[in-house]
C-alpha cells in the first residue's frame, strides 16, 4: 500500500475499536498517520487483513493497527499502542 493510494481512500473505524479505544488512550491522528506512513507486516495477519506498525520517536510509543482494505475504503478493526519499540 502506497501513501498515494491511502490518501484516496476513506478511513472508517469499527465500533469495537471505539469501545476499547477509551481504555487504551489512542489518538485518532496517530492512527491515521500510522495507516498512511507505517510499515506493513504481511506475516502477522492473514489475508485480507493487514497489520501495520509505526514508531513515534519523540513520544517513545509504537502503534499497532489491523485493517481491512477494500477498493474504496480502509476499515480499522483494532488498534493498540506500546511504550518503546
PyMOL Python script that loads the backbone (N, CA, C, O; Angstrom):
from pymol import cmd

cmd.read_pdbstr("""\
ATOM      1  N   UNK A   1       0.855  -1.169   0.000  1.00  0.00           N
ATOM      2  CA  UNK A   1       0.000   0.000   0.000  1.00  0.00           C
ATOM      3  C   UNK A   1       0.902   1.232   0.000  1.00  0.00           C
ATOM      4  O   UNK A   1       1.809   1.347   0.824  1.00  0.00           O
ATOM      5  N   UNK A   2       0.648   2.136  -0.916  1.00  0.00           N
ATOM      6  CA  UNK A   2       1.437   3.352  -1.013  1.00  0.00           C
ATOM      7  C   UNK A   2       0.652   4.516  -0.439  1.00  0.00           C
ATOM      8  O   UNK A   2      -0.570   4.450  -0.310  1.00  0.00           O
ATOM      9  N   UNK A   3       1.360   5.580  -0.097  1.00  0.00           N
ATOM     10  CA  UNK A   3       0.719   6.738   0.514  1.00  0.00           C
ATOM     11  C   UNK A   3      -0.310   7.340  -0.440  1.00  0.00           C
ATOM     12  O   UNK A   3      -1.390   7.735  -0.001  1.00  0.00           O
ATOM     13  N   UNK A   4      -0.001   7.419  -1.728  1.00  0.00           N
ATOM     14  CA  UNK A   4      -0.937   7.996  -2.695  1.00  0.00           C
ATOM     15  C   UNK A   4      -2.237   7.207  -2.737  1.00  0.00           C
ATOM     16  O   UNK A   4      -3.316   7.789  -2.847  1.00  0.00           O
ATOM     17  N   UNK A   5      -2.138   5.882  -2.649  1.00  0.00           N
ATOM     18  CA  UNK A   5      -3.335   5.041  -2.662  1.00  0.00           C
ATOM     19  C   UNK A   5      -4.153   5.239  -1.384  1.00  0.00           C
ATOM     20  O   UNK A   5      -5.383   5.238  -1.429  1.00  0.00           O
ATOM     21  N   UNK A   6      -3.488   5.406  -0.268  1.00  0.00           N
ATOM     22  CA  UNK A   6      -4.170   5.564   1.011  1.00  0.00           C
ATOM     23  C   UNK A   6      -4.908   6.894   1.082  1.00  0.00           C
ATOM     24  O   UNK A   6      -6.010   6.954   1.628  1.00  0.00           O
ATOM     25  N   UNK A   7      -4.333   7.950   0.548  1.00  0.00           N
ATOM     26  CA  UNK A   7      -4.960   9.265   0.622  1.00  0.00           C
ATOM     27  C   UNK A   7      -6.273   9.327  -0.155  1.00  0.00           C
ATOM     28  O   UNK A   7      -7.129  10.153   0.161  1.00  0.00           O
ATOM     29  N   UNK A   8      -6.448   8.482  -1.152  1.00  0.00           N
ATOM     30  CA  UNK A   8      -7.668   8.482  -1.959  1.00  0.00           C
ATOM     31  C   UNK A   8      -8.795   7.718  -1.280  1.00  0.00           C
ATOM     32  O   UNK A   8      -9.960   7.915  -1.623  1.00  0.00           O
ATOM     33  N   UNK A   9      -8.478   6.861  -0.339  1.00  0.00           N
ATOM     34  CA  UNK A   9      -9.479   6.006   0.293  1.00  0.00           C
ATOM     35  C   UNK A   9     -10.009   6.635   1.575  1.00  0.00           C
ATOM     36  O   UNK A   9      -9.295   7.332   2.296  1.00  0.00           O
ATOM     37  N   UNK A  10     -11.278   6.367   1.833  1.00  0.00           N
ATOM     38  CA  UNK A  10     -11.896   6.829   3.069  1.00  0.00           C
ATOM     39  C   UNK A  10     -11.520   5.867   4.190  1.00  0.00           C
ATOM     40  O   UNK A  10     -11.531   4.651   4.000  1.00  0.00           O
ATOM     41  N   UNK A  11     -11.190   6.408   5.350  1.00  0.00           N
ATOM     42  CA  UNK A  11     -10.828   5.580   6.503  1.00  0.00           C
ATOM     43  C   UNK A  11     -12.019   5.536   7.452  1.00  0.00           C
ATOM     44  O   UNK A  11     -12.490   6.572   7.920  1.00  0.00           O
ATOM     45  N   UNK A  12     -12.504   4.320   7.732  1.00  0.00           N
ATOM     46  CA  UNK A  12     -13.612   4.145   8.674  1.00  0.00           C
ATOM     47  C   UNK A  12     -13.125   3.303   9.846  1.00  0.00           C
ATOM     48  O   UNK A  12     -12.097   2.631   9.761  1.00  0.00           O
ATOM     49  N   UNK A  13     -13.874   3.351  10.937  1.00  0.00           N
ATOM     50  CA  UNK A  13     -13.468   2.669  12.150  1.00  0.00           C
ATOM     51  C   UNK A  13     -14.545   1.697  12.599  1.00  0.00           C
ATOM     52  O   UNK A  13     -15.732   2.024  12.589  1.00  0.00           O
ATOM     53  N   UNK A  14     -14.132   0.515  12.989  1.00  0.00           N
ATOM     54  CA  UNK A  14     -15.026  -0.498  13.528  1.00  0.00           C
ATOM     55  C   UNK A  14     -15.491  -0.046  14.923  1.00  0.00           C
ATOM     56  O   UNK A  14     -14.686   0.488  15.686  1.00  0.00           O
ATOM     57  N   UNK A  15     -16.767  -0.248  15.269  1.00  0.00           N
ATOM     58  CA  UNK A  15     -17.246   0.162  16.601  1.00  0.00           C
ATOM     59  C   UNK A  15     -16.461  -0.491  17.746  1.00  0.00           C
ATOM     60  O   UNK A  15     -16.339   0.093  18.823  1.00  0.00           O
ATOM     61  N   UNK A  16     -15.934  -1.690  17.520  1.00  0.00           N
ATOM     62  CA  UNK A  16     -15.122  -2.382  18.527  1.00  0.00           C
ATOM     63  C   UNK A  16     -13.931  -1.517  18.940  1.00  0.00           C
ATOM     64  O   UNK A  16     -13.555  -1.481  20.111  1.00  0.00           O
ATOM     65  N   UNK A  17     -13.344  -0.821  17.963  1.00  0.00           N
ATOM     66  CA  UNK A  17     -12.174  -0.018  18.267  1.00  0.00           C
ATOM     67  C   UNK A  17     -12.510   1.131  19.220  1.00  0.00           C
ATOM     68  O   UNK A  17     -11.706   1.466  20.090  1.00  0.00           O
ATOM     69  N   UNK A  18     -13.683   1.730  19.065  1.00  0.00           N
ATOM     70  CA  UNK A  18     -14.064   2.825  19.953  1.00  0.00           C
ATOM     71  C   UNK A  18     -14.437   2.318  21.339  1.00  0.00           C
ATOM     72  O   UNK A  18     -14.228   3.024  22.326  1.00  0.00           O
ATOM     73  N   UNK A  19     -14.984   1.108  21.432  1.00  0.00           N
ATOM     74  CA  UNK A  19     -15.287   0.530  22.741  1.00  0.00           C
ATOM     75  C   UNK A  19     -14.015   0.320  23.545  1.00  0.00           C
ATOM     76  O   UNK A  19     -13.984   0.579  24.748  1.00  0.00           O
ATOM     77  N   UNK A  20     -12.979  -0.143  22.889  1.00  0.00           N
ATOM     78  CA  UNK A  20     -11.699  -0.390  23.558  1.00  0.00           C
ATOM     79  C   UNK A  20     -10.793   0.829  23.556  1.00  0.00           C
ATOM     80  O   UNK A  20      -9.890   0.930  24.387  1.00  0.00           O
ATOM     81  N   UNK A  21     -11.019   1.753  22.638  1.00  0.00           N
ATOM     82  CA  UNK A  21     -10.134   2.899  22.471  1.00  0.00           C
ATOM     83  C   UNK A  21     -10.049   3.794  23.685  1.00  0.00           C
ATOM     84  O   UNK A  21      -8.983   4.336  23.976  1.00  0.00           O
ATOM     85  N   UNK A  22     -11.150   3.963  24.403  1.00  0.00           N
ATOM     86  CA  UNK A  22     -11.116   4.836  25.579  1.00  0.00           C
ATOM     87  C   UNK A  22     -10.232   4.256  26.675  1.00  0.00           C
ATOM     88  O   UNK A  22      -9.614   5.005  27.432  1.00  0.00           O
ATOM     89  N   UNK A  23     -10.165   2.948  26.767  1.00  0.00           N
ATOM     90  CA  UNK A  23      -9.309   2.310  27.774  1.00  0.00           C
ATOM     91  C   UNK A  23      -7.839   2.360  27.373  1.00  0.00           C
ATOM     92  O   UNK A  23      -6.957   2.342  28.231  1.00  0.00           O
ATOM     93  N   UNK A  24      -7.578   2.422  26.072  1.00  0.00           N
ATOM     94  CA  UNK A  24      -6.209   2.381  25.577  1.00  0.00           C
ATOM     95  C   UNK A  24      -5.604   3.756  25.335  1.00  0.00           C
ATOM     96  O   UNK A  24      -4.418   3.860  25.020  1.00  0.00           O
ATOM     97  N   UNK A  25      -6.405   4.820  25.478  1.00  0.00           N
ATOM     98  CA  UNK A  25      -5.939   6.198  25.271  1.00  0.00           C
ATOM     99  C   UNK A  25      -5.274   6.378  23.907  1.00  0.00           C
ATOM    100  O   UNK A  25      -4.132   6.829  23.821  1.00  0.00           O
ATOM    101  N   UNK A  26      -5.990   6.024  22.849  1.00  0.00           N
ATOM    102  CA  UNK A  26      -5.464   6.103  21.497  1.00  0.00           C
ATOM    103  C   UNK A  26      -5.762   7.465  20.881  1.00  0.00           C
ATOM    104  O   UNK A  26      -6.777   8.091  21.190  1.00  0.00           O
ATOM    105  N   UNK A  27      -4.876   7.909  20.017  1.00  0.00           N
ATOM    106  CA  UNK A  27      -5.042   9.163  19.295  1.00  0.00           C
ATOM    107  C   UNK A  27      -5.462   8.846  17.859  1.00  0.00           C
ATOM    108  O   UNK A  27      -4.763   8.109  17.164  1.00  0.00           O
ATOM    109  N   UNK A  28      -6.593   9.392  17.407  1.00  0.00           N
ATOM    110  CA  UNK A  28      -7.055   9.136  16.042  1.00  0.00           C
ATOM    111  C   UNK A  28      -6.083   9.705  15.009  1.00  0.00           C
ATOM    112  O   UNK A  28      -5.910   9.125  13.937  1.00  0.00           O
ATOM    113  N   UNK A  29      -5.457  10.823  15.320  1.00  0.00           N
ATOM    114  CA  UNK A  29      -4.485  11.403  14.397  1.00  0.00           C
ATOM    115  C   UNK A  29      -3.295  10.464  14.202  1.00  0.00           C
ATOM    116  O   UNK A  29      -2.803  10.298  13.086  1.00  0.00           O
ATOM    117  N   UNK A  30      -2.842   9.858  15.283  1.00  0.00           N
ATOM    118  CA  UNK A  30      -1.708   8.934  15.185  1.00  0.00           C
ATOM    119  C   UNK A  30      -2.110   7.642  14.470  1.00  0.00           C
ATOM    120  O   UNK A  30      -1.289   7.045  13.774  1.00  0.00           O
ATOM    121  N   UNK A  31      -3.355   7.207  14.632  1.00  0.00           N
ATOM    122  CA  UNK A  31      -3.837   6.012  13.927  1.00  0.00           C
ATOM    123  C   UNK A  31      -3.853   6.279  12.425  1.00  0.00           C
ATOM    124  O   UNK A  31      -3.402   5.441  11.644  1.00  0.00           O
ATOM    125  N   UNK A  32      -4.361   7.424  12.018  1.00  0.00           N
ATOM    126  CA  UNK A  32      -4.409   7.760  10.596  1.00  0.00           C
ATOM    127  C   UNK A  32      -3.003   7.927  10.031  1.00  0.00           C
ATOM    128  O   UNK A  32      -2.728   7.488   8.914  1.00  0.00           O
ATOM    129  N   UNK A  33      -2.116   8.554  10.790  1.00  0.00           N
ATOM    130  CA  UNK A  33      -0.731   8.711  10.347  1.00  0.00           C
ATOM    131  C   UNK A  33      -0.035   7.350  10.228  1.00  0.00           C
ATOM    132  O   UNK A  33       0.770   7.143   9.320  1.00  0.00           O
ATOM    133  N   UNK A  34      -0.340   6.433  11.132  1.00  0.00           N
ATOM    134  CA  UNK A  34       0.230   5.094  11.065  1.00  0.00           C
ATOM    135  C   UNK A  34      -0.239   4.368   9.811  1.00  0.00           C
ATOM    136  O   UNK A  34       0.552   3.686   9.159  1.00  0.00           O
ATOM    137  N   UNK A  35      -1.501   4.506   9.471  1.00  0.00           N
ATOM    138  CA  UNK A  35      -2.019   3.871   8.264  1.00  0.00           C
ATOM    139  C   UNK A  35      -1.328   4.426   7.024  1.00  0.00           C
ATOM    140  O   UNK A  35      -1.004   3.676   6.104  1.00  0.00           O
ATOM    141  N   UNK A  36      -1.102   5.732   6.998  1.00  0.00           N
ATOM    142  CA  UNK A  36      -0.521   6.363   5.819  1.00  0.00           C
ATOM    143  C   UNK A  36       0.975   6.138   5.681  1.00  0.00           C
ATOM    144  O   UNK A  36       1.475   6.012   4.563  1.00  0.00           O
ATOM    145  N   UNK A  37       1.710   6.084   6.807  1.00  0.00           N
ATOM    146  CA  UNK A  37       3.171   6.041   6.720  1.00  0.00           C
ATOM    147  C   UNK A  37       3.801   4.837   7.420  1.00  0.00           C
ATOM    148  O   UNK A  37       5.027   4.725   7.456  1.00  0.00           O
ATOM    149  N   UNK A  38       2.995   3.939   7.975  1.00  0.00           N
ATOM    150  CA  UNK A  38       3.543   2.822   8.745  1.00  0.00           C
ATOM    151  C   UNK A  38       4.082   1.687   7.888  1.00  0.00           C
ATOM    152  O   UNK A  38       3.980   1.707   6.661  1.00  0.00           O
ATOM    153  N   UNK A  39       4.649   0.709   8.554  1.00  0.00           N
ATOM    154  CA  UNK A  39       5.203  -0.474   7.901  1.00  0.00           C
ATOM    155  C   UNK A  39       4.176  -1.598   7.917  1.00  0.00           C
ATOM    156  O   UNK A  39       3.561  -1.881   8.945  1.00  0.00           O
ATOM    157  N   UNK A  40       4.000  -2.233   6.765  1.00  0.00           N
ATOM    158  CA  UNK A  40       3.054  -3.342   6.640  1.00  0.00           C
ATOM    159  C   UNK A  40       3.799  -4.641   6.889  1.00  0.00           C
ATOM    160  O   UNK A  40       4.865  -4.872   6.320  1.00  0.00           O
ATOM    161  N   UNK A  41       3.234  -5.490   7.745  1.00  0.00           N
ATOM    162  CA  UNK A  41       3.804  -6.801   8.029  1.00  0.00           C
ATOM    163  C   UNK A  41       2.783  -7.852   7.616  1.00  0.00           C
ATOM    164  O   UNK A  41       1.820  -8.102   8.342  1.00  0.00           O
ATOM    165  N   UNK A  42       2.987  -8.467   6.457  1.00  0.00           N
ATOM    166  CA  UNK A  42       2.025  -9.442   5.943  1.00  0.00           C
ATOM    167  C   UNK A  42       2.115 -10.796   6.643  1.00  0.00           C
ATOM    168  O   UNK A  42       1.202 -11.612   6.510  1.00  0.00           O
ATOM    169  N   UNK A  43       3.176 -11.050   7.374  1.00  0.00           N
ATOM    170  CA  UNK A  43       3.326 -12.334   8.059  1.00  0.00           C
ATOM    171  C   UNK A  43       2.461 -12.428   9.306  1.00  0.00           C
ATOM    172  O   UNK A  43       2.091 -13.526   9.722  1.00  0.00           O
ATOM    173  N   UNK A  44       2.134 -11.278   9.912  1.00  0.00           N
ATOM    174  CA  UNK A  44       1.393 -11.279  11.172  1.00  0.00           C
ATOM    175  C   UNK A  44      -0.111 -11.423  10.998  1.00  0.00           C
ATOM    176  O   UNK A  44      -0.777 -11.932  11.899  1.00  0.00           O
ATOM    177  N   UNK A  45      -0.670 -10.990   9.866  1.00  0.00           N
ATOM    178  CA  UNK A  45      -2.124 -11.028   9.672  1.00  0.00           C
ATOM    179  C   UNK A  45      -2.439 -11.820   8.413  1.00  0.00           C
ATOM    180  O   UNK A  45      -1.697 -11.788   7.432  1.00  0.00           O
ATOM    181  N   UNK A  46      -3.558 -12.531   8.468  1.00  0.00           N
ATOM    182  CA  UNK A  46      -3.986 -13.315   7.309  1.00  0.00           C
ATOM    183  C   UNK A  46      -4.768 -12.431   6.348  1.00  0.00           C
ATOM    184  O   UNK A  46      -5.427 -11.475   6.757  1.00  0.00           O
ATOM    185  N   UNK A  47      -4.684 -12.764   5.063  1.00  0.00           N
ATOM    186  CA  UNK A  47      -5.412 -12.029   4.028  1.00  0.00           C
ATOM    187  C   UNK A  47      -6.891 -12.087   4.326  1.00  0.00           C
ATOM    188  O   UNK A  47      -7.340 -13.172   4.695  1.00  0.00           O
ATOM    189  N   UNK A  48      -7.674 -11.092   4.215  1.00  0.00           N
ATOM    190  CA  UNK A  48      -7.499  -9.757   3.636  1.00  0.00           C
ATOM    191  C   UNK A  48      -7.067  -8.702   4.645  1.00  0.00           C
ATOM    192  O   UNK A  48      -7.002  -7.521   4.305  1.00  0.00           O
ATOM    193  N   UNK A  49      -6.774  -9.096   5.861  1.00  0.00           N
ATOM    194  CA  UNK A  49      -6.358  -8.129   6.880  1.00  0.00           C
ATOM    195  C   UNK A  49      -4.898  -7.751   6.682  1.00  0.00           C
ATOM    196  O   UNK A  49      -4.109  -8.529   6.145  1.00  0.00           O
ATOM    197  N   UNK A  50      -4.551  -6.552   7.119  1.00  0.00           N
ATOM    198  CA  UNK A  50      -3.165  -6.087   7.087  1.00  0.00           C
ATOM    199  C   UNK A  50      -2.792  -5.578   8.469  1.00  0.00           C
ATOM    200  O   UNK A  50      -3.606  -4.983   9.175  1.00  0.00           O
ATOM    201  N   UNK A  51      -1.557  -5.824   8.834  1.00  0.00           N
ATOM    202  CA  UNK A  51      -1.018  -5.459  10.137  1.00  0.00           C
ATOM    203  C   UNK A  51      -0.002  -4.344   9.904  1.00  0.00           C
ATOM    204  O   UNK A  51       0.985  -4.545   9.196  1.00  0.00           O
ATOM    205  N   UNK A  52      -0.234  -3.177  10.492  1.00  0.00           N
ATOM    206  CA  UNK A  52       0.618  -2.009  10.265  1.00  0.00           C
ATOM    207  C   UNK A  52       1.172  -1.524  11.599  1.00  0.00           C
ATOM    208  O   UNK A  52       0.455  -1.469  12.598  1.00  0.00           O
ATOM    209  N   UNK A  53       2.448  -1.177  11.603  1.00  0.00           N
ATOM    210  CA  UNK A  53       3.081  -0.639  12.807  1.00  0.00           C
ATOM    211  C   UNK A  53       3.803   0.662  12.465  1.00  0.00           C
ATOM    212  O   UNK A  53       4.243   0.869  11.334  1.00  0.00           O
ATOM    213  N   UNK A  54       3.915   1.522  13.456  1.00  0.00           N
ATOM    214  CA  UNK A  54       4.708   2.738  13.302  1.00  0.00           C
ATOM    215  C   UNK A  54       5.196   3.177  14.673  1.00  0.00           C
ATOM    216  O   UNK A  54       4.450   3.179  15.652  1.00  0.00           O
ATOM    217  N   UNK A  55       6.474   3.549  14.715  1.00  0.00           N
ATOM    218  CA  UNK A  55       7.106   4.021  15.944  1.00  0.00           C
ATOM    219  C   UNK A  55       7.180   5.546  15.913  1.00  0.00           C
ATOM    220  O   UNK A  55       7.660   6.131  14.942  1.00  0.00           O
ATOM    221  N   UNK A  56       6.704   6.182  16.977  1.00  0.00           N
ATOM    222  CA  UNK A  56       6.788   7.626  17.136  1.00  0.00           C
ATOM    223  C   UNK A  56       7.906   7.905  18.143  1.00  0.00           C
ATOM    224  O   UNK A  56       7.742   7.677  19.341  1.00  0.00           O
ATOM    225  N   UNK A  57       9.038   8.397  17.647  1.00  0.00           N
ATOM    226  CA  UNK A  57      10.242   8.532  18.446  1.00  0.00           C
ATOM    227  C   UNK A  57      10.150   9.511  19.595  1.00  0.00           C
ATOM    228  O   UNK A  57      10.615   9.203  20.693  1.00  0.00           O
ATOM    229  N   UNK A  58       9.562  10.692  19.383  1.00  0.00           N
ATOM    230  CA  UNK A  58       9.515  11.693  20.450  1.00  0.00           C
ATOM    231  C   UNK A  58       8.706  11.205  21.645  1.00  0.00           C
ATOM    232  O   UNK A  58       9.083  11.425  22.796  1.00  0.00           O
ATOM    233  N   UNK A  59       7.588  10.538  21.359  1.00  0.00           N
ATOM    234  CA  UNK A  59       6.731  10.046  22.437  1.00  0.00           C
ATOM    235  C   UNK A  59       7.180   8.679  22.947  1.00  0.00           C
ATOM    236  O   UNK A  59       6.721   8.225  23.995  1.00  0.00           O
ATOM    237  N   UNK A  60       8.081   8.021  22.206  1.00  0.00           N
ATOM    238  CA  UNK A  60       8.556   6.675  22.540  1.00  0.00           C
ATOM    239  C   UNK A  60       7.391   5.680  22.603  1.00  0.00           C
ATOM    240  O   UNK A  60       7.282   4.895  23.545  1.00  0.00           O
ATOM    241  N   UNK A  61       6.520   5.726  21.582  1.00  0.00           N
ATOM    242  CA  UNK A  61       5.330   4.882  21.517  1.00  0.00           C
ATOM    243  C   UNK A  61       5.264   4.225  20.145  1.00  0.00           C
ATOM    244  O   UNK A  61       5.581   4.853  19.135  1.00  0.00           O
ATOM    245  N   UNK A  62       4.855   2.965  20.111  1.00  0.00           N
ATOM    246  CA  UNK A  62       4.613   2.254  18.866  1.00  0.00           C
ATOM    247  C   UNK A  62       3.131   1.942  18.759  1.00  0.00           C
ATOM    248  O   UNK A  62       2.533   1.408  19.693  1.00  0.00           O
ATOM    249  N   UNK A  63       2.536   2.276  17.618  1.00  0.00           N
ATOM    250  CA  UNK A  63       1.133   1.968  17.346  1.00  0.00           C
ATOM    251  C   UNK A  63       1.060   0.720  16.480  1.00  0.00           C
ATOM    252  O   UNK A  63       1.822   0.574  15.524  1.00  0.00           O
ATOM    253  N   UNK A  64       0.144  -0.178  16.814  1.00  0.00           N
ATOM    254  CA  UNK A  64      -0.116  -1.402  16.064  1.00  0.00           C
ATOM    255  C   UNK A  64      -1.565  -1.342  15.597  1.00  0.00           C
ATOM    256  O   UNK A  64      -2.468  -1.101  16.398  1.00  0.00           O
ATOM    257  N   UNK A  65      -1.786  -1.559  14.317  1.00  0.00           N
ATOM    258  CA  UNK A  65      -3.130  -1.425  13.757  1.00  0.00           C
ATOM    259  C   UNK A  65      -3.413  -2.589  12.827  1.00  0.00           C
ATOM    260  O   UNK A  65      -2.553  -2.989  12.042  1.00  0.00           O
ATOM    261  N   UNK A  66      -4.625  -3.134  12.917  1.00  0.00           N
ATOM    262  CA  UNK A  66      -5.090  -4.153  11.978  1.00  0.00           C
ATOM    263  C   UNK A  66      -6.219  -3.537  11.169  1.00  0.00           C
ATOM    264  O   UNK A  66      -7.187  -3.012  11.721  1.00  0.00           O
ATOM    265  N   UNK A  67      -6.075  -3.611   9.833  1.00  0.00           N
ATOM    266  CA  UNK A  67      -7.061  -3.000   8.943  1.00  0.00           C
ATOM    267  C   UNK A  67      -7.573  -4.020   7.931  1.00  0.00           C
ATOM    268  O   UNK A  67      -6.931  -5.036   7.664  1.00  0.00           O
ATOM    269  N   UNK A  68      -8.735  -3.723   7.380  1.00  0.00           N
ATOM    270  CA  UNK A  68      -9.272  -4.402   6.207  1.00  0.00           C
ATOM    271  C   UNK A  68      -9.255  -3.379   5.086  1.00  0.00           C
ATOM    272  O   UNK A  68      -9.773  -2.274   5.245  1.00  0.00           O
ATOM    273  N   UNK A  69      -8.664  -3.735   3.955  1.00  0.00           N
ATOM    274  CA  UNK A  69      -8.573  -2.800   2.850  1.00  0.00           C
ATOM    275  C   UNK A  69      -9.490  -3.243   1.725  1.00  0.00           C
ATOM    276  O   UNK A  69      -9.436  -4.393   1.289  1.00  0.00           O
ATOM    277  N   UNK A  70     -10.333  -2.332   1.254  1.00  0.00           N
ATOM    278  CA  UNK A  70     -11.228  -2.563   0.135  1.00  0.00           C
ATOM    279  C   UNK A  70     -10.829  -1.597  -0.978  1.00  0.00           C
ATOM    280  O   UNK A  70      -9.925  -0.781  -0.796  1.00  0.00           O
ATOM    281  N   UNK A  71     -11.490  -1.684  -2.117  1.00  0.00           N
ATOM    282  CA  UNK A  71     -11.154  -0.789  -3.222  1.00  0.00           C
ATOM    283  C   UNK A  71     -11.427   0.667  -2.890  1.00  0.00           C
ATOM    284  O   UNK A  71     -10.681   1.547  -3.320  1.00  0.00           O
ATOM    285  N   UNK A  72     -12.493   0.940  -2.127  1.00  0.00           N
ATOM    286  CA  UNK A  72     -12.910   2.311  -1.876  1.00  0.00           C
ATOM    287  C   UNK A  72     -12.605   2.825  -0.479  1.00  0.00           C
ATOM    288  O   UNK A  72     -12.585   4.037  -0.264  1.00  0.00           O
ATOM    289  N   UNK A  73     -12.367   1.937   0.472  1.00  0.00           N
ATOM    290  CA  UNK A  73     -12.180   2.395   1.848  1.00  0.00           C
ATOM    291  C   UNK A  73     -11.230   1.468   2.603  1.00  0.00           C
ATOM    292  O   UNK A  73     -10.905   0.365   2.165  1.00  0.00           O
ATOM    293  N   UNK A  74     -10.805   1.974   3.757  1.00  0.00           N
ATOM    294  CA  UNK A  74      -9.984   1.203   4.705  1.00  0.00           C
ATOM    295  C   UNK A  74     -10.739   1.190   6.018  1.00  0.00           C
ATOM    296  O   UNK A  74     -11.136   2.243   6.518  1.00  0.00           O
ATOM    297  N   UNK A  75     -10.943  -0.004   6.587  1.00  0.00           N
ATOM    298  CA  UNK A  75     -11.623  -0.104   7.875  1.00  0.00           C
ATOM    299  C   UNK A  75     -10.620  -0.514   8.943  1.00  0.00           C
ATOM    300  O   UNK A  75      -9.952  -1.541   8.819  1.00  0.00           O
ATOM    301  N   UNK A  76     -10.520   0.292   9.986  1.00  0.00           N
ATOM    302  CA  UNK A  76      -9.641  -0.020  11.112  1.00  0.00           C
ATOM    303  C   UNK A  76     -10.401  -0.973  12.023  1.00  0.00           C
ATOM    304  O   UNK A  76     -11.439  -0.614  12.580  1.00  0.00           O
ATOM    305  N   UNK A  77      -9.881  -2.192  12.174  1.00  0.00           N
ATOM    306  CA  UNK A  77     -10.546  -3.189  13.001  1.00  0.00           C
ATOM    307  C   UNK A  77     -10.173  -2.999  14.461  1.00  0.00           C
ATOM    308  O   UNK A  77     -11.045  -2.939  15.327  1.00  0.00           O
ATOM    309  N   UNK A  78      -8.890  -2.905  14.732  1.00  0.00           N
ATOM    310  CA  UNK A  78      -8.437  -2.698  16.104  1.00  0.00           C
ATOM    311  C   UNK A  78      -7.096  -1.979  16.088  1.00  0.00           C
ATOM    312  O   UNK A  78      -6.367  -2.009  15.097  1.00  0.00           O
ATOM    313  N   UNK A  79      -6.792  -1.341  17.193  1.00  0.00           N
ATOM    314  CA  UNK A  79      -5.519  -0.623  17.338  1.00  0.00           C
ATOM    315  C   UNK A  79      -5.115  -0.641  18.799  1.00  0.00           C
ATOM    316  O   UNK A  79      -5.957  -0.628  19.698  1.00  0.00           O
ATOM    317  N   UNK A  80      -3.821  -0.669  19.014  1.00  0.00           N
ATOM    318  CA  UNK A  80      -3.285  -0.587  20.371  1.00  0.00           C
ATOM    319  C   UNK A  80      -1.900   0.026  20.296  1.00  0.00           C
ATOM    320  O   UNK A  80      -1.303   0.109  19.223  1.00  0.00           O
ATOM    321  N   UNK A  81      -1.397   0.452  21.436  1.00  0.00           N
ATOM    322  CA  UNK A  81      -0.076   1.056  21.472  1.00  0.00           C
ATOM    323  C   UNK A  81       0.761   0.420  22.571  1.00  0.00           C
ATOM    324  O   UNK A  81       0.252  -0.179  23.518  1.00  0.00           O
ATOM    325  N   UNK A  82       2.067   0.579  22.401  1.00  0.00           N
ATOM    326  CA  UNK A  82       3.002   0.007  23.357  1.00  0.00           C
ATOM    327  C   UNK A  82       4.109   1.044  23.579  1.00  0.00           C
ATOM    328  O   UNK A  82       4.501   1.756  22.655  1.00  0.00           O
ATOM    329  N   UNK A  83       4.590   1.113  24.781  1.00  0.00           N
ATOM    330  CA  UNK A  83       5.679   2.016  25.084  1.00  0.00           C
ATOM    331  C   UNK A  83       6.975   1.411  24.556  1.00  0.00           C
ATOM    332  O   UNK A  83       7.253   0.236  24.793  1.00  0.00           O
ATOM    333  N   UNK A  84       7.760   2.200  23.847  1.00  0.00           N
ATOM    334  CA  UNK A  84       9.012   1.714  23.268  1.00  0.00           C
ATOM    335  C   UNK A  84       8.797   1.151  21.889  1.00  0.00           C
ATOM    336  O   UNK A  84       7.732   1.314  21.295  1.00  0.00           O
ATOM    337  N   UNK A  85       9.835   0.473  21.372  1.00  0.00           N
ATOM    338  CA  UNK A  85       9.744  -0.106  20.029  1.00  0.00           C
ATOM    339  C   UNK A  85       9.119  -1.423  20.101  1.00  0.00           C
ATOM    340  O   UNK A  85       8.949  -2.082  19.075  1.00  0.00           O
TER     341      UNK A  85
END
""", "prot")
cmd.dss("prot")
cmd.show_as("cartoon", "prot")
cmd.util.cbc("prot")
cmd.orient("prot")
